[in-house]
Each structure stands twice: as C-alpha cells, then as structure tokens.
Amino acid sequence: MPGYSSERDRGFGGPRFGGSRGGSLGGKKFGNPGEKLTKKKWNLDELPKFEKNFYQEHPDVARRAMQEIEQYRASKEITVKGHNCPKPVMNFYEANFPANVMEVIQRQNFTEPTAIQAQGWPVALSGLDMVGVAQTGSGKTLSYLLPAIVHINHQPFLERGDGPICLVLAPTRELAQQVQQVAAEYGRACRLKSTCIYGGAPKGPQIRDLERGVEICIATPGRLIDFLEAGKTNLRRCTYLVLDEADRMLDMGFEPQIRKIVEQIRPDRQTLMWSATWPKEVRQLAEDFLKEYVHINIGALELSANHNILQIVDVCHDVEKDDKLIRLMEEIMSEKENKTIVFVETKRRCDDLTRKMRRDGWPAMGIHGDKSQQERDWVLNEFKHGKAPILIATDVASRGLVFSHKGAVFVARPRHDYRRTRGGWRSSGSDRLDASSPVER
C-alpha cells in the first residue's frame, strides 16, 4: 500500500518473544510486547484519500434555537468543549441513520437516544475526533458503533489481505465480547462482518475471521499485538479507531501496547476515546492521539461513584464477615429477581466461599482468573439468565461486567483497601453496595 514505509511490513521474521533465529546464546529470551512492530513512516500525500464527514443536520435540529439546545444539555447533564461541536439530536430519526439500522433500533424498542448518543452521534458522524466521558451503562457502545457503520459504508470494499476499517480496542475480553454482540446484531442488518479477538481463547478461529476479511474488529491489545507481529492482520485500511474504557486500559498497563498499535494506523484517521474518568494520564493519551477533538462529558465534571447506587459501609471483624454475608443474602434474595455479586480478594477465598454457600443451599457460582474462558463464559451466562443469581468473583475476573438488573454488590476487603467502584454495575432499579471489613486496631 502506498503512503508509508516499514522495514517489515508483513510482520514476519524471528520467534514471537524477541531475538532472532540463530542469534547469540547470550541474547535475551523474551521481548516486550510489540517490539517487532516497526513504526510506520506515513506520507499523507501518497495515501488513498477517504471521507469521514457524513453528517447532514436534520431540519428539525437546524431549527432549534441555541437556548433550547442549552436547556436540553443542562437537563441531560451534557457538557461540551471544543470547536464546531454540532447540536445534539433529540430523536433517533434526526441522526439520519440508514433504514436497516433504524429497523434494528425500532425492534429494540428504544424510546429516545441516551445523553451520550444524542450529543456523540452528530460529532462522530461529522468526522471529528472526540472524547466521551460517561459512566458505564450510558449507551456509549452504540454511540461509536452506529457512526462506524456509516463510516464503513462510505469506504471502498475490502480486498483480499485487507485488515479492518474500524478497530475497537477494549481492556478485557468480557467487554470485547459485549461490544461484539452489539456489532454482530447491527452488522448483520448492514451486511458487515465483525470479529472479536482476545486472549484466553483459541487463535485459530480468530485468525480465520481476520483472513476472510472483517470490516469491524473488536480486540484486546495483547492478542491484537500477537496477530500484528505474526502478520495475521494489518491496520493499513483502518480509518476509524475507538479506544473504549481508556482509563481502565491504562490502569491495566496497556499503554505501551496501545501506542504500538496506534503507530500502525494512518495519522489522519478518526479517533474516538471513551472513559469513565478523566485523570491526567487519560488526558495525555487524548493529546497524543486526537486532533482538535470535541470533549463530551455526561454527568458531574469530576465523576465520582454512580449516584444510582446506595452504598453502605459495614466495618466489622474478619470472623464476622461470613455471618453478616448470610444475613444480607437472606434479605437481598428474598426478592425473586434480585442478583448479587460478592467480590473477594483471592482465588482461594473465591473457591472456599463458593463451596460453603453451595453446601448451605445458596445458588452461587464462582469466577476468577484461573478458570478457563469456556467455564467463565458459562458461569456468566448462568448468572445473566438468573440460573445462578449469586456470583462470587475476584476483581480481575469481574472487569468489564455490565448487567441491567436490580441487585446488590458485596465487597469483602480490608478497610485500608476499600475504594469507590466506577459504576460498572448497571441497574434498572435501586442498587446496594456493601463493604465489610475488619476493624483497624
């Protein structure tokens, strides 16, 4: 492909973990993720041109006075910064999505766009870079996927050997799978192919999807780096980049991988970054990757805990925790539709508590990092559909979980380690968060 140069465009050569075949015996055995990826030297004058501004303001939107727009933004707690930010859309039809997209929206019985969708769609459809700061469960997935579909529909068809047009980077396989479910539903209606690539699952089927060609790729950074280094895919056609839950990816140490991946994408791409918080590390990432971006914030400018959650802190001795947990279970599970997640610190504690609760007749299942991906998917499915309404989980295993159900979260950890949750448990009712911990002496 014209427009860039690289010492190893195909990504082959050398074993996976650094070094080279036949190298010196004293060389390093393992390398850093992405070290075999050479930074592209882009020449924008030689790159194929592409369009990214497809927004046509609906007449109903154009007629609204700025006073009405400001009242709407205030009522939805929408704050915008940046130049040339378009007005929000207040109804689905005002976004001018294709008919097949609108049919899926109608089947899902959505009544009106969420706040982030109302303001985010016009920005994304205009081809602008943007940052969206909003709580988990705010509707951000459709905020970037539906404009991605419009973007893809205006690009040339994929040819053999082409990589994806839209790349979504996500911190965990659970979140990646959830995004893929949405992408698959809307993609089928629009005849677009998507795939989800993540660690902990066989590489073969994921490689086959990439080789057949997909317009949308949802990926965790580590597995994508593996495939890029092995030449199983490329990002030469990528013109629409999404960083989902950027703050969490940084928390998990993915910044080097993200930077390696972004180096493989043409610099005039459209980039959308999503985060639940806005710390200086995320701000720096936005400054490095985005150009003249629009910043959209939903809710308080300094996001705190999810205000839809009732938080109760119960400080107690360690030996009291199990008895208190059982009493809470009796109260919470007295309502048939309730579900409960119990967070514990260690895998051993997760297994021990799960066995104890099952012996006592509670419909509990456990999940932690040592479980196979197949077992984790099965447990989450049982929990999601109410067959096992009590989930015992470690922090790591629970990352990226979103469930639209009324219920409770019980956090059992030492007092010094108690911290605010980020609103990852999305509720249709009033939730409860209990933190039980030993008394400090």
C-alpha positions in Angstrom: 0.0 0.0 0.0 1.5 3.4 -1.0 1.8 6.1 1.6 4.0 4.5 4.2 7.3 2.6 4.6 8.3 -0.1 7.1 11.3 -2.3 7.4 9.0 -5.3 8.0 5.5 -4.5 6.5 4.3 -8.1 6.8 5.4 -8.5 10.4 7.2 -11.9 9.8 10.6 -12.9 11.0 12.0 -14.1 14.2 10.4 -16.0 17.1 7.5 -14.5 18.9 9.3 -13.5 22.1 12.1 -11.3 20.7 15.6 -12.2 19.4 16.1 -14.0 16.1 16.7 -17.5 14.9 20.3 -18.4 15.1 21.2 -15.4 17.3 23.8 -15.5 20.0 23.2 -17.7 23.0 23.6 -14.8 25.3 20.8 -12.8 23.7 17.6 -12.1 25.6 15.0 -14.9 25.6 11.9 -12.7 25.9 11.0 -9.3 24.5 8.5 -6.6 25.1 5.0 -6.8 23.5 5.0 -5.2 20.1 8.8 -4.8 19.9 8.8 -6.5 16.4 6.4 -3.9 15.1 8.2 -1.1 13.2 6.8 2.4 13.4 5.3 3.4 10.1 6.6 6.4 8.3 3.5 7.9 6.8 3.3 10.1 3.7 -0.2 11.6 3.7 0.3 12.9 0.1 0.6 9.3 -1.2 -2.1 7.7 1.0 -5.5 7.0 -0.6 -8.0 9.7 0.3 -11.0 8.8 2.3 -14.2 10.6 3.6 -15.1 10.9 7.2 -17.7 13.7 7.4 -21.1 12.3 6.6 -23.3 14.3 8.9 -26.4 16.1 7.4 -28.1 18.1 10.0 -31.8 17.3 10.1 -34.1 20.3 9.5 -35.7 19.8 13.0 -32.3 20.1 14.6 -31.3 23.1 12.5 -34.5 25.0 13.5 -33.8 24.6 17.3 -32.6 27.8 18.9 -29.4 27.7 21.0 -31.5 28.4 24.1 -33.4 25.2 23.6 -30.2 23.3 22.9 -28.6 24.6 26.1 -31.7 23.7 28.1 -31.6 20.2 26.7 -27.9 19.8 27.5 -28.5 21.1 31.0 -31.4 18.6 31.6 -29.2 15.7 30.4 -26.1 16.9 32.2 -24.2 17.3 28.9 -21.1 19.4 28.9 -19.2 20.0 25.6 -15.8 21.6 24.9 -14.2 22.2 21.6 -14.7 24.0 18.3 -17.5 23.4 15.8 -19.5 21.0 18.1 -22.8 20.2 16.3 -26.2 20.4 18.1 -27.4 17.2 19.8 -30.2 15.1 18.2 -33.2 14.5 20.4 -34.8 11.8 18.4 -33.4 8.7 16.5 -34.7 9.9 13.1 -32.7 13.1 13.4 -29.4 11.2 13.2 -30.3 10.1 9.6 -29.0 6.6 10.0 -29.6 4.1 7.2 -33.0 2.4 7.1 -31.6 -1.0 8.1 -30.0 0.5 11.2 -33.3 2.2 12.1 -35.1 -1.1 11.8 -32.9 -2.7 14.4 -33.3 0.3 16.7 -37.1 0.0 16.4 -37.0 -3.7 17.2 -35.2 -3.0 20.4 -37.9 -0.6 21.5 -35.6 2.3 22.4 -37.6 5.4 23.0 -35.0 8.1 22.7 -31.2 8.5 22.5 -29.3 8.5 25.7 -27.4 11.7 26.5 -24.1 10.4 25.1 -25.8 9.2 22.0 -27.7 12.4 21.5 -24.5 14.5 21.5 -22.0 11.9 20.4 -23.7 10.8 17.2 -23.5 14.2 15.4 -19.9 14.7 16.5 -18.8 11.2 15.3 -20.8 11.4 12.0 -19.1 14.8 11.3 -15.7 13.0 11.2 -14.4 14.8 14.3 -12.2 13.3 16.9 -13.9 13.1 20.2 -13.5 12.2 23.9 -16.6 10.8 25.7 -16.5 10.7 29.5 -19.6 8.9 30.9 -20.4 6.2 33.3 -20.6 2.5 32.3 -24.0 1.7 31.0 -24.7 5.1 29.4 -25.1 3.7 25.9 -21.6 4.5 24.6 -21.3 1.3 22.6 -24.0 2.5 20.1 -22.5 6.0 20.3 -19.5 4.8 18.4 -20.7 1.7 16.6 -23.6 3.3 14.6 -21.3 6.1 13.2 -18.7 3.4 12.5 -21.3 1.6 10.3 -22.0 4.8 8.4 -18.2 5.4 8.0 -17.6 1.9 6.7 -20.5 2.1 4.2 -18.8 5.1 2.6 -15.4 3.4 2.1 -14.2 1.1 -0.7 -15.0 -2.6 -0.2 -12.4 -4.8 1.5 -10.0 -6.6 -0.8 -8.1 -9.8 -0.1 -5.4 -9.2 2.5 -7.0 -6.0 3.9 -7.4 -5.5 7.6 -10.4 -3.9 9.3 -11.7 -0.4 8.6 -13.0 0.0 12.2 -10.8 -1.0 15.2 -12.3 -1.0 18.7 -9.7 -1.6 21.5 -11.1 -2.8 24.8 -9.4 -3.7 28.1 -11.0 -7.1 28.8 -12.4 -10.0 26.9 -15.7 -9.6 28.7 -16.1 -6.0 27.4 -14.9 -7.0 24.0 -17.5 -9.8 23.8 -20.3 -7.5 24.8 -19.3 -5.0 22.1 -19.1 -7.8 19.6 -22.7 -8.9 20.4 -23.9 -5.4 19.5 -21.7 -5.1 16.4 -22.9 -8.5 15.2 -26.6 -7.6 15.5 -26.3 -4.3 13.6 -23.7 -5.7 11.3 -26.0 -8.5 10.1 -28.6 -5.9 9.1 -26.0 -3.9 7.2 -24.1 -6.9 5.7 -20.9 -6.0 7.5 -18.7 -8.6 9.1 -17.1 -8.2 12.6 -14.9 -10.3 14.8 -13.7 -10.3 18.4 -10.1 -11.2 19.2 -8.9 -11.7 22.8 -6.5 -13.8 24.8 -7.6 -17.0 26.6 -9.3 -18.4 23.6 -8.0 -20.5 20.6 -6.3 -18.4 18.0 -7.4 -20.5 15.0 -11.0 -19.3 14.6 -9.9 -15.7 15.3 -7.2 -15.9 12.6 -9.7 -17.4 10.1 -12.1 -14.5 10.7 -9.3 -12.0 10.0 -8.1 -13.8 6.9 -11.6 -13.9 5.5 -11.9 -10.1 6.0 -13.9 -8.1 8.6 -14.9 -4.5 8.5 -15.1 -4.3 12.3 -12.5 -5.8 14.7 -13.0 -5.6 18.5 -9.8 -6.5 20.2 -7.9 -6.6 23.5 -4.4 -5.0 23.0 -2.3 -8.1 23.8 -3.9 -10.5 21.3 -4.0 -7.9 18.6 -0.3 -7.3 19.1 0.3 -11.0 18.7 -1.6 -11.1 15.4 0.1 -7.9 14.0 3.6 -9.3 14.9 2.7 -12.6 13.2 1.4 -10.9 10.1 -2.1 -12.4 10.6 -3.7 -9.0 10.1 -2.8 -5.4 9.4 -4.2 -1.9 10.1 -3.5 -0.3 6.7 -7.2 0.2 6.0 -8.1 1.3 9.5 -9.6 4.8 9.3 -11.9 4.7 12.4 -10.3 4.0 15.7 -12.1 3.6 19.1 -10.4 3.3 22.5 -13.1 2.0 24.8 -12.6 2.4 28.6 -9.3 4.1 28.0 -8.8 4.7 31.7 -9.1 1.0 32.5 -6.7 0.1 29.8 -4.1 2.4 31.3 -4.9 1.0 34.8 -4.1 -2.5 33.5 -0.8 -1.4 32.0 -1.7 -1.5 28.3 -0.3 2.0 27.4 2.8 0.6 25.6 0.7 -1.8 23.6 -1.8 0.9 22.7 0.9 3.2 21.5 2.4 0.4 19.3 -0.9 -0.4 17.8 -1.7 3.3 17.0 1.6 3.6 15.3 0.3 1.1 12.7 -2.7 3.3 11.8 -2.6 6.3 9.4 -2.4 9.6 11.3 -5.4 11.2 9.5 -7.8 8.6 10.9 -10.8 9.4 13.0 -10.3 8.6 16.7 -12.9 8.3 19.4 -11.8 7.8 23.0 -14.2 6.7 25.8 -13.5 6.8 29.5 -15.4 6.7 32.8 -12.9 9.1 34.4 -10.7 11.9 33.2 -7.3 11.7 35.0 -4.2 13.3 33.7 -2.9 10.0 32.2 -6.1 9.8 30.0 -5.8 13.5 29.1 -2.3 12.9 27.9 -3.3 10.0 25.8 -6.0 12.1 24.2 -3.5 14.9 23.5 -1.2 12.4 21.8 -3.7 10.5 19.7 -6.5 13.0 18.9 -6.5 16.2 16.8 -8.7 19.2 17.6 -11.1 16.9 19.4 -14.6 17.6 20.9 -14.8 16.7 24.6 -18.3 15.5 25.8 -18.9 14.9 29.5 -22.1 13.3 30.8 -22.8 14.0 34.5 -20.6 15.8 37.0 -17.4 17.2 35.5 -15.4 15.3 38.1 -17.1 11.9 38.0 -17.5 10.1 41.4 -19.3 7.0 42.3 -22.5 6.1 40.4 -25.2 8.1 42.2 -27.8 5.4 41.4 -26.1 3.1 43.9 -26.9 3.1 47.6 -23.6 2.5 49.4 -23.5 1.0 52.8 -20.1 0.5 54.7 -20.3 -2.1 57.5 -17.0 -2.2 59.4 -16.6 -5.5 61.3 -14.1 -8.1 62.5 -12.9 -10.7 60.0 -14.6 -13.5 61.8 -18.0 -11.8 61.5 -17.9 -11.4 57.7 -19.5 -14.8 56.7 -22.4 -14.5 59.2 -23.1 -10.9 58.0 -22.9 -12.1 54.4 -25.5 -14.8 55.0 -27.9 -12.4 56.7 -27.5 -10.0 53.8 -28.2 -12.8 51.4 -31.4 -13.7 53.2 -32.5 -10.1 52.9 -31.5 -9.5 49.3 -32.5 -12.8 47.8 -36.0 -12.6 49.4 -36.9 -10.8 46.2 -37.1 -13.3 43.3 -35.5 -11.3 40.6 -32.5 -10.0 42.6 -29.0 -10.9 41.8 -25.8 -10.5 43.9 -22.1 -10.2 43.1 -19.7 -10.9 46.0 -16.2 -9.5 45.5 -13.4 -11.3 47.3 -9.6 -10.7 47.3 -8.2 -14.0 46.3 -8.9 -17.0 44.1 -8.7 -19.3 47.1 -11.2 -17.3 49.0 -13.5 -17.3 45.9 -13.4 -21.1 45.7 -13.8 -21.6 49.5 -16.8 -19.2 49.8 -18.5 -20.7 46.7 -18.2 -24.2 48.1 -19.5 -23.1 51.5 -22.5 -21.2 50.1 -23.4 -24.1 47.8 -23.2 -26.5 50.8 -25.7 -24.2 52.6 -28.1 -24.4 49.7 -27.3 -21.0 48.0 -27.4 -20.9 44.2 -23.8 -19.5 44.0 -21.1 -19.8 41.3 -17.5 -18.6 41.4 -15.3 -16.9 38.8 -11.6 -15.9 38.9 -8.6 -15.7 36.7 -7.7 -19.4 36.9 -11.0 -20.5 35.3 -10.9 -21.4 31.6 -12.5 -19.0 29.2 -15.2 -21.6 28.4 -16.0 -22.0 32.1 -16.1 -18.2 32.7 -18.4 -17.7 29.8 -20.7 -20.4 31.1 -20.8 -19.0 34.6 -21.5 -15.5 33.4 -24.3 -16.8 31.2 -25.8 -18.7 34.1 -25.7 -15.6 36.2 -27.0 -13.3 33.5 -30.1 -15.5 33.0 -30.8 -16.0 36.7 -30.0 -19.7 36.9 -27.2 -18.9 39.4 -28.2 -15.4 40.8 -25.2 -15.2 43.2 -21.7 -14.7 41.7 -18.6 -14.9 43.8 -15.8 -13.1 41.9 -12.3 -11.7 42.2 -11.7 -8.1 41.0 -9.7 -9.2 37.9 -12.3 -11.7 36.8 -15.1 -9.2 37.1 -13.6 -6.4 35.0 -16.0 -5.2 32.3 -19.1 -6.8 33.5 -22.4 -4.9 32.9 -25.8 -6.3 33.8 -29.1 -4.5 33.6 -30.7 -5.9 36.7 -31.7 -4.9 40.2 -29.4 -6.4 42.8 -26.5 -5.9 45.2 -22.8 -5.9 45.3 -21.0 -7.1 48.4 -17.3 -6.1 48.7 -15.4 -8.0 51.2 -11.9 -6.5 51.6 -9.7 -5.0 54.3 -10.6 -1.5 55.4 -7.4 0.1 54.0 -8.2 -1.3 50.6 -11.8 -0.2 50.3 -12.2 2.1 47.3 -15.0 3.6 45.2 -16.4 1.5 42.4 -16.6 3.0 38.9 -20.3 2.3 38.3 -19.6 -0.9 36.4 -22.8 -2.5 37.8 -25.6 -1.0 35.7 -29.1 -1.2 37.3 -32.7 -0.8 36.4 -33.5 -0.2 40.0 -32.0 0.9 43.3 -28.8 -1.0 43.9 -26.8 -1.5 47.1 -23.1 -1.7 47.7 -21.9 -3.2 51.0 -18.3 -3.2 52.1 -17.5 -5.4 55.0 -14.0 -5.3 56.5 -12.1 -5.9 59.7 -11.8 -3.3 62.4 -8.4 -1.5 62.4 -6.6 -1.7 65.7 
